[in-house]
């Protein structure tokens, strides 16, 4: 009788393993669990978003060919279409400038192209943010070098329990970096 009982318990799993889940946003593994163990509504967005910066952009993809850089938005390791926004923060001839940036979708999910929208003159830092909610965002600080190239990319983080999670951008740090870099560029001239 134990063999029959094992077979009876296995039949629902065998039948469930043939189910294909095609609906977007549904975790195929969660769909195979019994209803009492299924993931709760909204579980897809548990945990913080992440982003990465690609530079230079791929010239062989028509949707990124003219991009200055490309932004990848993630939820854990999964590319996700979170809204991406940003500003170009600069110092031009000693005057502080802030320019709102526009991003365009590309041929890949969760990937956005950024064209150059700031002047060549001055010292610039790009602040790029992906948000999965009003208080659930991640930002990259992209510092541009003296000739306009990406000199560095940093994503501020902090430790929360045993996890590394995004930390807010401190505008005072951005401001200080702009002034220091502008002073170095002036000294070189």
Helices and strands as residue ranges (DSSP letters): H 2-16, H 28-31, G 35-37, G 43-45, E 49-54, E 69-75, E 78-79, E 83-92, E 95-101, E 103-105, E 111-114, E 123-133, E 136-144, E 150-154, E 157-160, E 163-166, H 171-188
